Amino acid sequence: MLELRESCHVPRSTAEVSRYLADFSTAAEWDPTTVSAKRLDSGPIAEGARFELVCKLPLGTTRVRYTLTGLKHGEQLTLSGESAFFTVDDDIQLTATDGGCRIDYRASFQFPAFIERLVQKDPAGLEAMGRRTIESLATALRDDNPSPEAQEDTRRADRWLLPGVAHFTRAGYRRGRRRWPASTTDISGRHIVLTGATSGLGMAAASTLADAGAHLTLVARNRDRGESTVAELQSRSGNRDIVLECADLGLLQDTDDLAARLREQGRPVDVLINNAGALFNQRGETAEGLEQSFALLLLSPWRLGLGLLPLLRQSHGGRVINVVSGGMYTQKLDLDILAGQTDDYNGSVAYAQAKRALMIVTEHWAEAWSDDGISVNAMHPGWADTPGVESALPLFHKLVGPFLRSPEEGADTIVWLSRAREAGLVSGQLFLDREPRPTHLLHRTRESAADREALLALLEQYRPDSKG
């Protein structure tokens, strides 16, 4: 048997460190020897929870199955791992200090005899691995990542256009993931309002946020689907702090009623995620006489954001995340097309126009609400394989299918903007894969200051009467 012992100190509470480490699927964020990690079961993190890690070897990789064998919250975690080449028992002791938490880590390895002889000839390699691991964990838990900025190769790809568009695929996500720092901000108890939560990006984001312990208010139009989603998330995550609010966000009255109910409940909103949406290939009007794309994709988030502003202010650091689309890169703002006042309706154009306008709203709110400490950002998910894309754009889905991101990959930046400490340092930005991106790729799509003022004047006509 070979044993490693390492320790470090981090400026976090023992409770936070315990919550983070008990979900061992986070190992891919901080362990330099871990290529990927996932949980194999579901439910609350407790003794018996199982994980699978793909770990680096001097040559190749190996899969290691871990079981959480002991958990004393805020005090100790023990895990047992087994692979084709070794078994390992990890013991992690947590001690509260005046400045945070001391972590004492011990790993006991058992190798087959021929491998153990090789390791014993050069134990320094194993010891160096242990030091790198504990140093990387300490860096992750300090949670002092800098304000997000686009890297030079990202800016260059966007300038060259086609390489930038290539980042919309799953290859773009995987490129970004390789260089992301760990995101360890504790969001347990943070109140997040998420629209469009029963499928696609919304469901993927809700699942990850539920696992992280957030208090979720999920907004859905269909009560049966909403209740099923809440039950599934509660069962899978063990998080009971998930509630449903039903509203048809294509209707302004429903949107206003939702905001009024949440204001009446009085719980501050830490994060509002405007995700609900659909691409309508046929022009249609709502029961209120508005073109449906205009109503659902723009007026609804506009009114919901204004309606929840008092609760965002109460959170002292609230965030708004508007989900837009890469399709907006093809469009210059046109108020007639936006409001559905033209004869030649095109669903994809209407969708992209609404998302272009929502991006302008994002920038406007970022400036208008900066004194309230509210950060407002937009993200686009790239090309993700969601039910909405498959039904609304079947030919695109068929042609690009092999390159589409999973819903979880598409939703990653939603989760990061909701969670990461550093994401709250910027406002008025558009993000893809955790990096700020330009709001225009083509000069011909840039709107004038007069265009922006005209849009805001139009939206003022739809300002909700009740501001709470």
SEKEGU-218890 format. One line per 2 residues: number of its first residue (from 1); their letters; for each residue x, y, z of C-alpha. Coordinates in nm, 3 decimals, m for minus. Each point is the difference from the previous one (the first is absolute). Layout:
NUM> a> X,Y,Z; ...
This chain:
1> ml> 0.000,0.000,0.000; 0.115,0.352,m0.082
3> el> m0.135,0.301,0.183; m0.019,0.370,m0.083
5> re> m0.064,0.274,0.256; m0.058,0.363,m0.091
7> sc> m0.171,0.301,0.157; m0.107,0.351,m0.090
9> hv> m0.198,0.292,0.138; m0.286,0.175,m0.183
11> pr> m0.209,0.308,0.092; m0.330,m0.192,m0.003
13> st> m0.220,m0.148,0.268; 0.024,m0.371,0.074
15> ae> m0.366,m0.033,m0.103; 0.070,0.146,m0.345
17> vs> 0.308,m0.215,m0.052; m0.187,m0.309,0.113
19> ry> m0.291,0.065,m0.238; 0.236,0.055,m0.291
21> la> 0.222,m0.303,0.055; m0.280,m0.244,0.087
23> df> m0.118,0.027,m0.361; 0.312,m0.167,m0.134
25> st> m0.106,0.068,m0.358; 0.160,0.341,0.058
27> aa> 0.343,m0.169,m0.004; 0.035,0.080,m0.371
29> ew> 0.004,0.370,0.093; 0.290,m0.015,0.245
31> dp> 0.191,m0.328,m0.037; 0.261,0.032,m0.279
33> tt> 0.008,m0.380,m0.037; m0.377,m0.026,m0.066
35> vs> m0.115,0.026,m0.361; m0.372,m0.027,0.073
37> ak> m0.227,m0.089,0.288; m0.367,m0.084,0.041
39> rl> m0.239,m0.127,0.260; m0.139,m0.347,m0.060
41> ds> m0.309,0.020,0.221; m0.248,0.265,0.111
43> gp> m0.161,0.139,0.310; 0.154,0.192,0.289
45> ia> 0.378,m0.025,0.034; 0.044,m0.248,0.284
47> eg> 0.202,m0.305,0.098; m0.015,m0.247,m0.286
49> ar> m0.003,0.262,m0.278; 0.193,m0.130,m0.301
51> fe> 0.217,0.182,m0.252; 0.209,m0.087,m0.305
53> lv> 0.320,0.188,m0.082; 0.217,m0.033,m0.307
55> ck> 0.354,0.057,0.128; 0.332,0.050,m0.174
57> lp> 0.275,m0.261,0.013; 0.360,0.035,m0.120
59> lg> m0.132,m0.171,m0.312; m0.368,0.043,m0.076
61> tt> m0.290,0.021,0.246; m0.195,m0.222,0.234
63> rv> m0.353,0.003,0.138; m0.026,0.018,0.377
65> ry> m0.328,m0.082,0.177; m0.030,0.186,0.330
67> tl> m0.243,m0.052,0.286; m0.057,0.257,0.273
69> tg> 0.054,m0.227,0.300; m0.029,0.259,0.275
71> lk> m0.139,0.352,0.037; m0.004,0.217,0.309
73> hg> m0.113,0.335,m0.132; 0.255,0.270,0.068
75> eq> 0.244,m0.246,0.155; 0.105,m0.301,m0.208
77> lt> m0.047,m0.181,m0.329; 0.128,m0.344,m0.092
79> ls> m0.007,m0.160,m0.343; 0.104,m0.331,m0.142
81> ge> 0.110,m0.031,m0.363; 0.073,m0.296,m0.224
83> sa> 0.149,m0.026,m0.348; 0.170,m0.265,m0.211
85> ff> 0.341,0.114,0.127; m0.050,0.094,0.366
87> tv> m0.237,0.054,0.289; 0.006,0.312,0.212
89> dd> m0.151,0.115,0.328; m0.030,0.376,0.050
91> di> m0.045,0.166,0.337; m0.070,0.376,0.006
93> ql> m0.009,0.174,0.338; m0.142,0.352,0.033
95> ta> 0.085,0.228,0.291; m0.147,0.345,0.058
97> td> 0.256,0.277,0.052; m0.023,0.372,0.068
99> gg> 0.056,0.069,m0.369; m0.192,m0.285,m0.159
101> cr> 0.065,m0.373,m0.027; 0.302,m0.228,0.024
103> id> m0.015,m0.301,m0.231; 0.205,m0.308,0.086
105> yr> 0.004,m0.255,m0.279; 0.124,m0.359,0.017
107> as> m0.007,m0.248,m0.289; 0.099,m0.365,0.047
109> fq> 0.075,m0.187,m0.324; 0.012,m0.374,m0.054
111> fp> 0.167,m0.115,m0.322; 0.060,m0.345,m0.148
113> af> 0.347,m0.117,0.100; 0.170,0.073,m0.334
115> ie> m0.141,0.356,m0.015; 0.085,0.067,0.365
117> rl> 0.363,m0.091,m0.063; 0.013,0.253,m0.284
119> vq> m0.162,0.273,0.211; 0.232,m0.068,0.294
121> kd> 0.301,0.057,m0.222; m0.115,0.358,m0.061
123> pa> m0.241,0.106,0.277; 0.075,0.366,m0.074
125> gl> m0.233,m0.014,m0.302; m0.296,m0.108,0.212
127> ea> 0.087,0.256,0.268; 0.018,0.279,m0.260
129> mg> m0.343,m0.103,m0.126; m0.137,0.032,0.353
131> rr> 0.148,0.348,0.042; m0.141,0.119,m0.334
133> ti> m0.342,m0.136,0.091; m0.024,0.172,0.339
135> es> 0.140,0.325,m0.141; m0.257,m0.009,m0.280
137> la> m0.279,m0.067,0.249; 0.111,0.294,0.214
139> ta> 0.006,0.227,m0.306; m0.352,m0.108,m0.098
141> lr> m0.141,0.058,0.347; 0.148,0.348,0.028
143> dd> m0.259,0.096,m0.262; 0.194,0.307,m0.114
145> np> m0.021,m0.042,m0.377; 0.050,0.328,m0.189
147> sp> m0.273,0.189,m0.181; m0.082,m0.192,m0.321
149> ea> 0.166,0.115,m0.320; 0.012,m0.148,m0.348
151> qe> 0.332,m0.163,m0.081; 0.193,0.119,m0.302
153> dt> m0.067,m0.310,m0.211; m0.372,0.041,0.070
155> rr> 0.005,0.365,m0.111; 0.193,m0.096,m0.311
157> ad> m0.247,m0.277,m0.088; m0.293,0.241,0.036
159> rw> 0.174,0.255,m0.226; 0.047,m0.267,m0.264
161> ll> m0.371,m0.091,0.029; m0.004,m0.365,m0.113
163> pg> 0.233,m0.122,0.278; m0.219,0.194,0.243
165> va> m0.315,m0.168,m0.130; 0.176,m0.337,0.027
167> hf> 0.014,0.063,0.374; m0.380,m0.041,0.005
169> tr> 0.048,m0.377,m0.036; 0.085,m0.250,0.270
171> ag> 0.365,0.039,m0.099; m0.020,0.361,0.122
173> yr> m0.131,m0.111,0.336; 0.273,m0.261,0.040
175> rg> 0.264,0.253,m0.102; m0.122,0.236,0.270
177> rr> m0.032,m0.265,0.269; 0.367,m0.090,m0.022
179> rw> 0.103,0.340,0.137; m0.274,0.097,0.242
181> pa> 0.102,0.053,0.361; m0.202,m0.179,0.266
183> st> m0.330,0.159,0.099; m0.042,m0.063,0.371
185> td> m0.230,0.282,0.115; m0.253,m0.140,0.247
187> is> m0.355,0.079,m0.116; m0.192,m0.212,0.249
189> gr> m0.314,0.191,0.088; 0.038,0.257,m0.277
191> hi> m0.341,0.076,m0.154; m0.005,m0.049,m0.375
193> vl> m0.306,0.059,m0.218; 0.027,m0.198,m0.323
195> tg> m0.249,0.016,m0.286; m0.039,m0.272,m0.260
197> at> 0.122,m0.264,0.241; m0.171,m0.321,m0.113
199> sg> 0.220,m0.097,m0.297; 0.314,0.080,m0.195
201> lg> 0.236,0.262,0.137; m0.232,0.093,0.286
203> ma> m0.027,m0.355,0.128; 0.377,m0.051,m0.029
205> aa> 0.070,0.323,0.192; m0.262,m0.081,0.263
207> st> 0.153,m0.342,0.059; 0.350,0.137,0.061
209> la> m0.125,0.287,0.217; m0.213,m0.242,0.203
211> da> 0.306,m0.218,0.060; 0.182,0.311,0.123
213> ga> m0.266,0.063,0.263; m0.164,0.310,m0.145
215> hl> m0.357,0.091,0.090; m0.174,m0.028,m0.336
217> tl> m0.323,0.158,m0.114; m0.075,m0.169,m0.331
219> va> m0.243,0.169,m0.235; m0.194,m0.222,m0.238
221> rn> m0.313,0.037,m0.210; m0.118,m0.360,0.035
223> rd> m0.077,m0.095,0.360; 0.034,m0.376,m0.051
225> rg> 0.340,0.032,m0.166; 0.108,0.253,0.261
227> es> m0.099,m0.220,0.292; 0.171,m0.298,m0.163
229> tv> 0.319,0.205,m0.045; m0.002,0.115,0.363
231> ae> m0.054,m0.356,0.125; 0.279,m0.134,m0.222
233> lq> 0.247,0.267,0.110; m0.083,m0.043,0.367
235> sr> 0.043,m0.377,m0.024; 0.321,0.014,m0.199
237> sg> 0.172,0.275,0.198; m0.148,m0.041,0.346
239> nr> m0.068,0.376,m0.008; m0.352,0.061,0.136
241> di> 0.024,0.377,m0.048; m0.145,m0.006,m0.352
243> vl> m0.342,0.149,m0.074; m0.218,0.048,m0.305
245> ec> m0.170,0.313,m0.127; m0.234,m0.041,m0.295
247> ad> m0.025,0.277,m0.257; m0.047,0.031,m0.375
249> lg> 0.277,0.248,m0.071; m0.141,0.067,m0.344
251> ll> m0.269,0.197,0.181; 0.091,0.330,0.162
253> qd> m0.268,m0.037,0.267; 0.135,m0.340,0.101
255> td> 0.351,0.146,0.014; m0.117,0.288,0.218
257> dl> m0.197,m0.235,0.227; 0.310,m0.216,0.045
259> aa> 0.209,0.301,0.100; m0.274,0.115,0.239
261> rl> m0.015,m0.343,0.170; 0.376,m0.005,0.048
263> re> m0.002,0.354,0.139; m0.276,m0.099,0.240
265> qg> 0.207,m0.297,0.120; 0.272,0.255,0.071
267> rp> 0.305,m0.219,m0.043; 0.290,0.189,m0.163
269> vd> 0.093,m0.125,m0.345; 0.374,m0.062,m0.028
271> vl> m0.012,m0.109,m0.364; m0.264,0.035,m0.272
273> in> 0.057,m0.218,m0.306; m0.215,0.100,m0.298
275> na> 0.020,m0.322,m0.197; m0.356,m0.077,m0.117
277> ga> m0.036,0.010,m0.375; m0.113,m0.166,m0.320
279> lf> 0.053,0.043,m0.371; m0.336,0.032,m0.178
281> nq> 0.018,m0.089,m0.368; m0.353,0.131,m0.059
283> rg> m0.104,0.350,0.093; m0.254,0.011,0.280
285> et> m0.145,0.240,0.252; m0.054,m0.047,0.370
287> ae> m0.338,0.038,0.168; 0.112,0.356,0.077
289> gl> 0.043,0.080,m0.371; 0.382,0.006,m0.010
291> eq> 0.221,m0.187,m0.243; 0.105,m0.306,0.197
293> sf> 0.378,0.019,m0.055; 0.002,0.366,0.104
295> al> m0.209,m0.076,0.308; 0.181,m0.310,0.127
297> ll> 0.359,0.076,m0.093; 0.021,0.370,0.080
299> ls> m0.298,0.153,0.179; m0.018,m0.280,0.256
301> pw> 0.363,0.025,0.123; m0.031,0.381,m0.016
303> rl> m0.303,0.004,0.227; 0.122,m0.278,0.228
305> gl> 0.333,0.174,0.056; m0.174,0.326,0.086
307> gl> m0.257,m0.178,0.215; 0.268,m0.177,0.204
309> lp> 0.231,0.298,0.027; m0.100,0.070,0.364
311> ll> 0.095,m0.357,0.095; 0.326,0.016,m0.198
313> rq> 0.090,0.318,0.189; m0.065,m0.173,0.332
315> sh> 0.254,m0.272,m0.077; 0.291,0.250,0.013
317> gg> 0.180,m0.137,m0.301; m0.280,m0.134,m0.215
319> rv> 0.062,m0.137,m0.347; m0.205,m0.020,m0.316
321> in> 0.092,m0.243,m0.274; m0.172,0.038,m0.336
323> vv> 0.031,m0.299,m0.230; 0.043,0.117,m0.359
325> sg> 0.108,m0.177,m0.317; 0.284,m0.003,m0.247
327> gm> m0.266,0.058,m0.264; m0.011,0.365,0.104
329> yt> 0.339,0.046,m0.167; m0.182,m0.011,m0.335
331> qk> m0.242,0.282,0.083; 0.000,0.376,0.023
333> ld> m0.275,0.131,0.224; m0.318,0.075,m0.196
335> ld> m0.297,0.105,0.211; m0.258,m0.091,m0.264
337> il> 0.131,m0.355,m0.030; 0.045,m0.018,0.377
339> ag> m0.362,0.086,0.074; m0.128,m0.226,m0.279
341> qt> m0.131,0.285,m0.213; 0.131,m0.129,m0.335
343> dd> m0.177,m0.231,m0.246; 0.295,m0.231,m0.069
345> yn> 0.026,m0.173,0.338; 0.298,m0.231,0.054
347> gs> 0.020,m0.187,0.330; 0.378,m0.013,0.016
349> va> 0.027,0.372,m0.076; m0.266,0.089,0.258
351> ya> 0.184,m0.208,0.259; 0.335,0.161,m0.080
353> qa> m0.150,0.351,0.001; m0.145,m0.055,0.347
355> kr> 0.333,m0.129,0.129; 0.181,0.298,m0.155
357> al> m0.242,0.230,0.184; 0.044,m0.194,0.326
359> mi> 0.375,0.052,m0.029; m0.060,0.375,m0.020
361> vt> m0.227,m0.024,0.306; 0.282,m0.183,0.179
363> eh> 0.240,0.287,m0.065; m0.263,0.257,0.096
365> wa> m0.082,m0.170,0.331; 0.367,m0.047,0.080
367> ea> 0.049,0.374,m0.011; m0.334,0.097,0.157
369> ws> 0.031,m0.243,0.293; 0.372,0.032,0.072
371> dd> m0.059,0.222,0.305; m0.219,m0.276,0.146
373> gi> 0.290,m0.246,m0.020; m0.187,m0.217,m0.251
375> sv> 0.202,m0.162,m0.277; m0.182,m0.072,m0.324
377> na> 0.157,m0.221,m0.263; m0.109,m0.205,m0.300
379> mh> 0.124,m0.334,m0.121; m0.052,m0.208,m0.306
381> pg> 0.032,m0.375,0.023; 0.156,m0.070,m0.336
383> wa> m0.170,m0.270,m0.204; m0.160,m0.237,0.251
385> dt> m0.201,m0.315,m0.063; m0.327,0.093,0.169
387> pg> m0.359,m0.103,m0.073; m0.070,0.355,m0.119
389> ve> 0.276,m0.009,m0.259; m0.102,m0.344,m0.122
391> sa> m0.368,0.095,m0.046; 0.041,0.356,m0.132
393> lp> 0.308,m0.050,m0.218; m0.012,m0.364,m0.118
395> lf> 0.227,0.047,m0.303; 0.262,0.189,0.203
397> hk> m0.023,m0.268,0.268; 0.053,m0.274,m0.256
399> lv> 0.294,0.168,m0.172; 0.184,0.125,0.309
401> gp> m0.114,m0.271,0.241; 0.341,m0.167,0.047
403> fl> 0.152,0.334,0.103; m0.272,0.118,0.239
405> rs> 0.070,0.047,0.368; m0.190,m0.191,0.264
407> pe> m0.256,0.204,0.199; 0.241,m0.011,0.296
409> eg> 0.282,0.143,m0.210; m0.227,0.270,m0.138
411> ad> m0.123,0.091,0.349; 0.342,0.009,0.164
413> ti> 0.043,0.376,m0.034; m0.346,0.059,0.149
415> vw> 0.110,m0.190,0.309; 0.337,0.175,0.011
417> ls> m0.158,0.346,m0.027; m0.237,m0.098,0.281
419> ra> 0.268,m0.139,0.224; 0.352,0.128,m0.052
421> re> 0.120,0.285,0.219; 0.194,0.154,m0.287
423> ag> m0.305,m0.002,m0.228; m0.153,0.264,0.226
425> lv> 0.291,0.236,m0.068; m0.116,0.085,m0.353
427> sg> m0.327,0.126,m0.146; m0.144,0.071,m0.342
429> ql> 0.200,m0.276,m0.168; m0.083,m0.288,m0.233
431> fl> 0.157,m0.334,0.094; 0.068,m0.327,m0.177
433> dr> 0.192,m0.271,0.181; 0.072,0.229,0.297
435> ep> 0.175,0.260,m0.217; m0.129,0.345,m0.101
437> rp> m0.075,0.007,m0.370; m0.082,0.284,m0.241
439> th> m0.367,0.085,m0.043; 0.053,0.044,m0.376
441> ll> 0.215,m0.199,m0.241; m0.103,0.200,m0.308
443> hr> 0.012,0.377,m0.034; m0.327,0.003,m0.197
445> tr> m0.196,m0.126,0.304; 0.101,0.285,0.231
447> es> m0.288,0.218,0.110; 0.030,0.375,0.046
449> aa> m0.058,0.188,0.324; m0.330,0.117,m0.149
451> dr> m0.098,m0.364,m0.065; 0.068,m0.088,0.363
453> ea> m0.197,0.300,0.124; m0.291,m0.096,m0.225
455> ll> 0.002,m0.354,0.140; m0.002,0.124,0.358
457> al> m0.281,0.244,m0.082; m0.200,m0.289,m0.146
459> le> 0.062,m0.213,0.309; m0.104,0.282,0.230
461> qy> m0.347,m0.037,m0.147; m0.004,m0.348,0.153
463> rp> 0.139,0.091,0.342; m0.202,m0.181,0.269
465> ds> m0.238,0.223,0.194; 0.087,m0.151,0.339
467> kg> 0.357,0.039,0.117; m0.052,m0.145,0.346
